[in-house]
Amino acid sequence: DGFRHGKILDSEDLGEGLEDWDISTDEKGKLWVVTDTGWAIKYKRPGKIDYKVKVAEYDFIRPRFAVADDLLYILERNKILKIDALELHRKKELEEAEAADLAKAEKRKDADEE
């Protein structure tokens, strides 16, 4: 949770219901975490999240992984899942932007009708 130079991970970052997790670094030395609840977290620096994405809709059993170029290789039961975390993050951002634009358009429409 922390050491003399400050916090590395905050337990709140990992989410609730967590039983197991794994930690690794990519080729640039960035810290990554994968939890058994299906979340992948990339850190900009210790204690500061770059992004967090849901990589599975089911729980992993003892997740173990490696990472390179934002590609996660997660050992899950008897297979290796190859997941592009950056692509998932970009899709999430795009969906959020589209939802915000839609909400603005509906708000404008309601204001015009009044």
DSSP file (Angstrom, degrees, kcal/mol; ACC not computed):
  #  RESIDUE AA STRUCTURE BP1 BP2  ACC     N-H-->O    O-->H-N    N-H-->O    O-->H-N    TCO  KAPPA ALPHA  PHI   PSI    X-CA   Y-CA   Z-CA
    1    1 A D              0   0    0      0, 0.0     7,-0.5     0, 0.0     2,-0.3   0.000 360.0 360.0 360.0 -28.3    0.0    0.0    0.0
    2    2 A G        -     0   0    0      5,-0.2     2,-0.3     6,-0.1     5,-0.2  -0.983 360.0-165.3-172.9 167.9    2.9    2.4    0.5
    3    3 A F  B >   -A    6   0A   0      3,-1.7     3,-2.5    -2,-0.3     0, 0.0  -0.855  55.1 -67.6-151.7-173.9    6.6    2.8    1.4
    4    4 A R  T 3  S+     0   0    0      1,-0.3     3,-0.1    -2,-0.3     0, 0.0   0.689 128.8  52.5 -61.6 -19.6    8.9    5.6    2.4
    5    5 A H  T 3  S-     0   0    0      1,-0.4    -1,-0.3     0, 0.0     2,-0.2   0.382 122.1 -88.8 -95.3   4.0    8.6    7.3   -1.0
    6    6 A G  B <   -A    3   0A   0     -3,-2.5    -3,-1.7    41,-0.0    -1,-0.4  -0.671  66.3 -26.4 120.4-176.3    4.8    7.4   -1.0
    7    7 A K        -     0   0    0     -5,-0.2    -5,-0.2    -2,-0.2     3,-0.1  -0.487  38.3-179.0 -75.8 139.4    1.9    5.2   -2.1
    8    8 A I  S    S+     0   0    0     -7,-0.5    39,-2.2     1,-0.4     2,-0.4   0.809  75.0   9.7 -97.9 -52.0    2.4    2.7   -4.9
    9    9 A L        -     0   0    0     37,-0.2     2,-0.5    -8,-0.2    -1,-0.4  -0.959  64.0-144.8-128.4 146.0   -1.1    1.3   -5.0
   10   10 A D    >>  -     0   0    0     -2,-0.4     3,-1.8    -3,-0.1     4,-0.7  -0.952  17.0-138.0-108.0 129.9   -4.3    2.4   -3.3
   11   11 A S  G >4 S+     0   0    0     -2,-0.5     3,-0.6     1,-0.3     4,-0.5   0.783 103.9  63.6 -59.2 -25.8   -6.6   -0.5   -2.3
   12   12 A E  G >4 S+     0   0    0      1,-0.2     3,-0.7     2,-0.2    -1,-0.3   0.794  93.2  63.0 -66.9 -27.7   -9.5    1.6   -3.5
   13   13 A D  G <4 S+     0   0    0     -3,-1.8    -1,-0.2     1,-0.2    -2,-0.2   0.829  97.5  57.1 -63.8 -31.9   -8.1    1.5   -7.1
   14   14 A L  G << S-     0   0    0     -4,-0.7    -1,-0.2    -3,-0.6    -2,-0.2   0.658 103.8-136.2 -80.3 -16.4   -8.5   -2.3   -7.1
   15   15 A G    <   -     0   0    0     -3,-0.7     3,-0.5    -4,-0.5     2,-0.2  -0.171  26.8 -54.1  90.2 176.7  -12.2   -2.3   -6.5
   16   16 A E  S    S+     0   0    0      1,-0.2    -4,-0.0    -4,-0.1    21,-0.0  -0.536 109.8  33.5 -93.1 158.5  -14.5   -4.3   -4.2
   17   17 A G  S    S+     0   0    0      1,-0.2     2,-0.3    -2,-0.2    -1,-0.2   0.614  77.9 158.4  77.5  12.9  -14.8   -8.1   -4.0
   18   18 A L        +     0   0    0     -3,-0.5    -1,-0.2     1,-0.2     3,-0.1  -0.513  15.2 158.6 -75.0 131.3  -11.2   -8.6   -4.8
   19   19 A E        +     0   0    0      1,-0.4     2,-0.3    -2,-0.3    -1,-0.2   0.618  67.2  12.9-118.3 -31.4   -9.6  -12.0   -3.8
   20   20 A D        +     0   0    0     40,-0.1    16,-2.5     2,-0.0    -1,-0.4  -0.988  60.6 166.9-148.0 152.7   -6.6  -12.2   -6.0
   21   21 A W  E     -B   35   0B   0     -2,-0.3     2,-0.3    14,-0.2    14,-0.2  -0.975  19.4-141.6-158.5 165.4   -4.6  -10.0   -8.3
   22   22 A D  E     -B   34   0B   0     12,-2.4    12,-2.1    -2,-0.3     2,-0.4  -0.947  10.5-153.4-133.7 155.7   -1.3   -9.9  -10.2
   23   23 A I  E     +B   33   0B   0     -2,-0.3     2,-0.3    10,-0.2    10,-0.2  -0.970  21.0 155.2-131.8 143.4    1.1   -7.0  -10.9
   24   24 A S  E     -B   32   0B   0      8,-2.3     8,-3.1    -2,-0.4     2,-0.3  -0.941  30.8-125.4-154.6 172.1    3.6   -6.5  -13.8
   25   25 A T  E     -B   31   0B   0     -2,-0.3    42,-0.4     6,-0.2     6,-0.2  -0.947  21.0-133.9-124.1 150.1    5.4   -3.8  -15.7
   26   26 A D    >   -     0   0    0      4,-1.9     3,-1.8    -2,-0.3    42,-0.1  -0.238  43.0 -83.2 -90.0-173.7    5.5   -3.2  -19.4
   27   27 A E  T 3  S+     0   0    0      1,-0.3    41,-0.1     2,-0.1    -1,-0.1   0.681 130.6  53.2 -67.2 -17.0    8.5   -2.5  -21.6
   28   28 A K  T 3  S-     0   0    0      2,-0.1    -1,-0.3     0, 0.0    40,-0.0   0.384 120.4-107.6 -96.1   2.1    8.4    1.2  -20.6
   29   29 A G    <   +     0   0    0     -3,-1.8     2,-0.2     1,-0.3    -2,-0.1   0.566  67.8 150.8  84.2   9.3    8.4    0.4  -16.9
   30   30 A K        -     0   0    0      1,-0.1    -4,-1.9    15,-0.0     2,-0.3  -0.549  47.2-117.8 -76.8 139.9    4.7    1.3  -16.4
   31   31 A L  E     -B   25   0B   0     12,-0.4    12,-2.7    -2,-0.2     2,-0.3  -0.591  32.6-174.1 -81.5 135.3    3.0   -0.6  -13.6
   32   32 A W  E     -BC  24  42B   0     -8,-3.1    -8,-2.3    -2,-0.3     2,-0.4  -0.954   7.0-167.6-128.7 148.4   -0.1   -2.8  -14.5
   33   33 A V  E     -BC  23  41B   0      8,-2.2     8,-2.9    -2,-0.3     2,-0.4  -0.999   4.0-168.5-134.3 138.1   -2.5   -4.7  -12.3
   34   34 A V  E     -BC  22  40B   0    -12,-2.1   -12,-2.4    -2,-0.4     2,-0.2  -0.999  14.8-157.0-123.3 130.7   -5.1   -7.4  -13.3
   35   35 A T  E >   -B   21   0B   0      4,-2.5     3,-1.6    -2,-0.4   -14,-0.2  -0.654  28.6-117.8-104.8 161.0   -7.6   -8.4  -10.7
   36   36 A D  T 3  S+     0   0    0    -16,-2.5    24,-2.4     1,-0.3   -15,-0.1   0.627 111.5  68.8 -70.6 -11.2   -9.7  -11.6  -10.4
   37   37 A T  T 3  S-     0   0    0    -17,-0.3    -1,-0.3    22,-0.2    19,-0.1   0.389 122.9-100.0 -86.9   3.5  -12.8   -9.4  -10.8
   38   38 A G  S <  S+     0   0    0     -3,-1.6    17,-3.0     1,-0.3    18,-1.1   0.617  77.8 133.0  93.7  14.3  -11.8   -8.8  -14.4
   39   39 A W  E     - D   0  54B   0     15,-0.2    -4,-2.5    16,-0.2     2,-0.4  -0.781  37.1-161.9-100.6 142.8  -10.3   -5.3  -14.2
   40   40 A A  E     -CD  34  53B   0     13,-2.9    13,-2.6    -2,-0.3     2,-0.4  -0.987  10.7-168.5-118.8 133.1   -7.0   -4.2  -15.8
   41   41 A I  E     -CD  33  52B   0     -8,-2.9    -8,-2.2    -2,-0.4     2,-0.5  -0.982   7.3-163.1-127.2 128.4   -5.4   -1.0  -14.4
   42   42 A K  E     -CD  32  51B   0      9,-2.9     8,-3.2    -2,-0.4     9,-1.4  -0.937  13.1-148.9-110.0 133.1   -2.5    0.9  -15.9
   43   43 A Y  E     - D   0  49B   0    -12,-2.7   -12,-0.4    -2,-0.5     6,-0.3  -0.829  14.4-158.0-103.1 138.0   -0.6    3.4  -13.8
   44   44 A K  E    S-     0   0B   0      4,-2.5    -1,-0.1    -2,-0.4     5,-0.1   0.896  85.5 -21.8 -71.0 -44.4    1.1    6.6  -15.1
   45   45 A R  E >  S- D   0  48B   0      3,-1.2     3,-2.5    -3,-0.1    -1,-0.4  -0.928 103.1 -51.1-155.3 168.3    3.3    6.6  -12.0
   46   46 A P  T 3  S+     0   0    0      0, 0.0   -37,-0.2     0, 0.0   -39,-0.1  -0.245 127.5   5.9 -52.7 125.0    3.0    5.1   -8.5
   47   47 A G  T 3  S+     0   0    0    -39,-2.2     2,-0.5     1,-0.1   -39,-0.1   0.334 109.7  97.6  86.4  -6.9   -0.4    6.0   -7.1
   48   48 A K  E <   -D   45   0B   0     -3,-2.5    -4,-2.5   -40,-0.1    -3,-1.2  -0.947  65.5-142.5-122.2 113.3   -1.7    7.7  -10.2
   49   49 A I  E     -D   43   0B   0     -2,-0.5    -6,-0.3    -6,-0.3     3,-0.1  -0.528  13.7-171.2 -75.7 133.4   -4.0    5.7  -12.6
   50   50 A D  E    S-     0   0B   0     -8,-3.2     2,-0.3     1,-0.4    -7,-0.2   0.909  72.2 -28.9 -81.5 -57.0   -3.6    6.2  -16.3
   51   51 A Y  E     -D   42   0B   0     -9,-1.4    -9,-2.9     2,-0.0     2,-0.4  -0.987  50.6-149.8-158.0 162.0   -6.7    4.2  -17.1
   52   52 A K  E     +D   41   0B   0     -2,-0.3     2,-0.3   -11,-0.2   -11,-0.2  -0.998  19.7 179.9-136.3 126.4   -8.8    1.3  -15.9
   53   53 A V  E     -D   40   0B   0    -13,-2.6   -13,-2.9    -2,-0.4     2,-0.7  -0.955  32.0-121.1-131.6 149.7  -10.8   -1.1  -18.1
   54   54 A K  E     +D   39   0B   0     -2,-0.3   -15,-0.2   -15,-0.2     3,-0.1  -0.800  30.0 177.3 -85.8 115.9  -13.0   -4.1  -17.6
   55   55 A V        +     0   0    0    -17,-3.0     2,-0.3    -2,-0.7   -16,-0.2   0.554  64.4  24.4-100.4  -9.8  -11.3   -6.9  -19.6
   56   56 A A        -     0   0    0    -18,-1.1    -1,-0.2   -19,-0.1     4,-0.1  -0.986  56.4-146.3-153.8 144.9  -13.7   -9.8  -18.7
   57   57 A E  S    S+     0   0    0     -2,-0.3     2,-0.3    -3,-0.1   -19,-0.1   0.347  88.1  58.1 -90.6   5.0  -17.3  -10.0  -17.6
   58   58 A Y  S    S-     0   0    0    -20,-0.1     2,-0.2     0, 0.0    -2,-0.0  -0.870  94.5 -93.2-129.8 163.9  -16.5  -13.0  -15.4
   59   59 A D        -     0   0    0     -2,-0.3   -22,-0.2   -22,-0.1     2,-0.2  -0.558  34.1-133.8 -80.7 140.6  -14.1  -13.6  -12.5
   60   60 A F        -     0   0    0    -24,-2.4     2,-0.7    -2,-0.2   -40,-0.1  -0.594  13.1-128.7 -84.8 152.4  -10.6  -14.9  -13.2
   61   61 A I  S    S-     0   0    0     -2,-0.2    16,-0.5     1,-0.2    -1,-0.0  -0.930  84.6 -26.1-101.7 114.2   -9.2  -17.7  -11.1
   62   62 A R  S    S-     0   0    0     -2,-0.7    -1,-0.2     1,-0.1    15,-0.1   0.948  85.6-139.8  46.1  69.8   -5.8  -16.6   -9.8
   63   63 A P        +     0   0    0      0, 0.0     2,-0.4     0, 0.0    -1,-0.1  -0.321  26.9 176.6 -63.0 135.0   -5.0  -14.2  -12.7
   64   64 A R  E     +E   75   0C   0     11,-0.8    11,-3.4   -42,-0.1     2,-0.3  -0.994  12.3 163.6-135.0 139.1   -1.4  -14.1  -14.0
   65   65 A F  E     -E   74   0C   0     -2,-0.4     2,-0.3     9,-0.2     9,-0.2  -0.959  30.4-149.3-152.9 166.3   -0.4  -11.9  -16.9
   66   66 A A  E     -E   73   0C   0      7,-1.5     7,-2.8    -2,-0.3     2,-0.4  -0.923  20.5-153.2-131.5 158.6    2.3  -10.3  -18.9
   67   67 A V  E     +E   72   0C   0    -42,-0.4     2,-0.3    -2,-0.3     5,-0.2  -0.998  19.2 164.1-140.7 141.0    2.0   -7.0  -20.8
   68   68 A A  E >  S-E   71   0C   0      3,-1.9     3,-2.1    -2,-0.4   -42,-0.1  -0.929  75.7  -7.1-153.3 129.5    3.7   -5.5  -23.9
   69   69 A D  T 3  S-     0   0    0     -2,-0.3    17,-0.1     1,-0.3     3,-0.1   0.870 127.6 -56.9  52.4  43.2    2.5   -2.5  -25.9
   70   70 A D  T 3  S+     0   0    0      1,-0.2    15,-1.8    15,-0.1    16,-0.8   0.602 109.5 128.0  63.3  13.4   -0.8   -2.3  -24.0
   71   71 A L  E <   -EF  68  84C   0     -3,-2.1    -3,-1.9    13,-0.2     2,-0.4  -0.894  48.4-151.9 -97.9 124.4   -1.5   -5.9  -25.0
   72   72 A L  E     -EF  67  83C   0     11,-3.4    11,-2.7    -2,-0.6     2,-0.6  -0.818   9.3-163.0 -98.1 133.9   -2.4   -8.1  -22.0
   73   73 A Y  E     -EF  66  82C   0     -7,-2.8    -7,-1.5    -2,-0.4     2,-0.5  -0.914  18.8-172.6-114.4  99.9   -1.6  -11.8  -22.0
   74   74 A I  E     -EF  65  81C   0      7,-2.5     7,-3.0    -2,-0.6     2,-0.7  -0.839  21.4-139.2-104.7 123.3   -3.7  -13.2  -19.2
   75   75 A L  E     +EF  64  80C   0    -11,-3.4   -11,-0.8    -2,-0.5     2,-0.5  -0.711  30.6 176.2 -78.3 114.9   -3.4  -16.8  -18.1
   76   76 A E  E >   - F   0  79C   0      3,-2.9     3,-2.0    -2,-0.7     2,-0.4  -0.958  54.5 -57.7-131.1 113.0   -7.0  -17.9  -17.5
   77   77 A R  T 3  S-     0   0    0     -2,-0.5   -17,-0.0   -16,-0.5    -2,-0.0  -0.379 122.2 -15.3  53.1-108.4   -7.8  -21.5  -16.5
   78   78 A N  T 3  S+     0   0    0     -2,-0.4     2,-0.3    -3,-0.1    -1,-0.3   0.052 127.8  58.9-114.2  27.0   -6.3  -23.5  -19.5
   79   79 A K  E <  S-F   76   0C   0     -3,-2.0    -3,-2.9    -5,-0.0     2,-0.5  -0.936  72.7-120.9-145.7 168.1   -5.9  -20.7  -22.0
   80   80 A I  E     -F   75   0C   0     -2,-0.3     2,-0.5    -5,-0.2    -5,-0.2  -0.968  23.8-150.2-114.5 122.1   -4.1  -17.4  -22.6
   81   81 A L  E     -F   74   0C   0     -7,-3.0    -7,-2.5    -2,-0.5     2,-0.6  -0.785   2.8-155.7 -91.1 130.4   -6.3  -14.4  -23.3
   82   82 A K  E     +F   73   0C   0     -2,-0.5     2,-0.4    -9,-0.2    -9,-0.2  -0.936  21.0 177.5-106.8 114.6   -4.8  -11.7  -25.5
   83   83 A I  E     -F   72   0C   0    -11,-2.7   -11,-3.4    -2,-0.6     2,-1.2  -0.970  29.8-142.6-127.0 128.8   -6.6   -8.4  -24.8
   84   84 A D  E  >  -F   71   0C   0     -2,-0.4     4,-1.9   -13,-0.2   -13,-0.2  -0.752  20.8-178.1 -88.3  95.6   -5.8   -5.0  -26.2
   85   85 A A  H  > S+     0   0    0    -15,-1.8     4,-2.3    -2,-1.2    -1,-0.2   0.856  78.9  55.1 -66.1 -37.1   -6.4   -2.8  -23.2
   86   86 A L  H  > S+     0   0    0    -16,-0.8     4,-2.5     2,-0.2    -1,-0.2   0.899 107.4  50.0 -65.0 -40.5   -5.7    0.5  -25.0
   87   87 A E  H  > S+     0   0    0      2,-0.2     4,-2.5     1,-0.2    -2,-0.2   0.921 110.8  49.4 -63.5 -43.7   -8.4   -0.4  -27.6
   88   88 A L  H  X S+     0   0    0     -4,-1.9     4,-2.2     1,-0.2    -2,-0.2   0.903 111.3  50.4 -60.7 -40.8  -10.9   -1.1  -24.8
   89   89 A H  H  X S+     0   0    0     -4,-2.3     4,-2.3     2,-0.2    -2,-0.2   0.920 110.7  48.0 -63.6 -44.6  -10.0    2.2  -23.2
   90   90 A R  H  X S+     0   0    0     -4,-2.5     4,-2.4     2,-0.2    -2,-0.2   0.894 110.8  51.2 -65.1 -39.8  -10.5    4.1  -26.4
   91   91 A K  H  X S+     0   0    0     -4,-2.5     4,-2.6     2,-0.2    -1,-0.2   0.912 110.1  50.1 -62.2 -41.9  -13.8    2.5  -27.1
   92   92 A K  H  X S+     0   0    0     -4,-2.2     4,-2.2     2,-0.2    -2,-0.2   0.922 111.1  48.2 -62.2 -44.9  -15.0    3.4  -23.5
   93   93 A E  H  X S+     0   0    0     -4,-2.3     4,-2.3     2,-0.2    -2,-0.2   0.903 112.0  49.9 -62.4 -41.6  -13.9    7.0  -24.0
   94   94 A L  H  X S+     0   0    0     -4,-2.4     4,-2.6     2,-0.2    -2,-0.2   0.912 110.6  49.3 -64.0 -43.8  -15.7    7.1  -27.4
   95   95 A E  H  X S+     0   0    0     -4,-2.6     4,-2.3     1,-0.2    -1,-0.2   0.900 111.8  49.2 -62.1 -41.0  -18.9    5.7  -25.9
   96   96 A E  H  X S+     0   0    0     -4,-2.2     4,-2.1     2,-0.2    -2,-0.2   0.894 111.9  48.4 -65.8 -39.9  -18.8    8.2  -23.0
   97   97 A A  H  X S+     0   0    0     -4,-2.3     4,-2.4     2,-0.2    -2,-0.2   0.905 112.1  48.9 -66.8 -41.7  -18.3   11.1  -25.5
   98   98 A E  H  X S+     0   0    0     -4,-2.6     4,-2.5     2,-0.2    -2,-0.2   0.902 111.2  50.0 -64.6 -40.7  -21.2    9.9  -27.7
   99   99 A A  H  X S+     0   0    0     -4,-2.3     4,-2.2     2,-0.2    -1,-0.2   0.890 111.2  49.2 -64.4 -39.4  -23.4    9.6  -24.6
  100  100 A A  H  X S+     0   0    0     -4,-2.1     4,-2.2     2,-0.2    -2,-0.2   0.907 111.6  48.8 -66.2 -42.1  -22.5   13.1  -23.5
  101  101 A D  H  X S+     0   0    0     -4,-2.4     4,-2.5     2,-0.2    -2,-0.2   0.904 111.4  50.0 -63.3 -41.5  -23.2   14.5  -27.0
  102  102 A L  H  X S+     0   0    0     -4,-2.5     4,-2.4     2,-0.2    -2,-0.2   0.900 110.2  50.1 -63.6 -41.8  -26.5   12.7  -27.1
  103  103 A A  H  X S+     0   0    0     -4,-2.2     4,-2.1     2,-0.2    -1,-0.2   0.901 111.3  49.0 -63.8 -41.1  -27.4   14.1  -23.7
  104  104 A K  H  X S+     0   0    0     -4,-2.2     4,-2.5     2,-0.2    -2,-0.2   0.912 111.0  50.2 -63.9 -42.3  -26.5   17.7  -24.8
  105  105 A A  H  X S+     0   0    0     -4,-2.5     4,-2.4     1,-0.2    -2,-0.2   0.903 111.5  47.8 -63.8 -41.5  -28.6   17.3  -28.0
  106  106 A E  H  X S+     0   0    0     -4,-2.4     4,-2.5     2,-0.2    -1,-0.2   0.880 111.0  51.2 -66.5 -37.6  -31.6   16.1  -26.0
  107  107 A K  H  X S+     0   0    0     -4,-2.1     4,-2.1     2,-0.2    -2,-0.2   0.913 111.4  47.4 -65.3 -42.9  -31.2   19.0  -23.6
  108  108 A R  H  X S+     0   0    0     -4,-2.5     4,-2.4     2,-0.2    -2,-0.2   0.905 111.4  51.4 -62.6 -42.1  -31.1   21.4  -26.5
  109  109 A K  H  X S+     0   0    0     -4,-2.4     4,-1.9     1,-0.2    -2,-0.2   0.914 110.5  48.1 -62.3 -44.2  -34.1   19.8  -28.0
  110  110 A D  H  X S+     0   0    0     -4,-2.5     4,-1.0     1,-0.2    -1,-0.2   0.889 112.1  49.6 -64.2 -38.4  -36.0   20.1  -24.8
  111  111 A A  H  < S+     0   0    0     -4,-2.1     3,-0.2     1,-0.2    -2,-0.2   0.870 110.1  51.0 -67.8 -37.1  -35.0   23.8  -24.4
  112  112 A D  H  < S+     0   0    0     -4,-2.4    -1,-0.2     1,-0.2    -2,-0.2   0.850 106.3  55.1 -69.0 -34.0  -36.1   24.5  -28.0
  113  113 A E  H  <        0   0    0     -4,-1.9    -1,-0.2     1,-0.3    -2,-0.2   0.767 360.0 360.0 -70.7 -25.3  -39.5   22.9  -27.4
  114  114 A E     <        0   0    0     -4,-1.0    -1,-0.3    -3,-0.2    -2,-0.2   0.465 360.0 360.0 -81.1 360.0  -40.2   25.2  -24.4
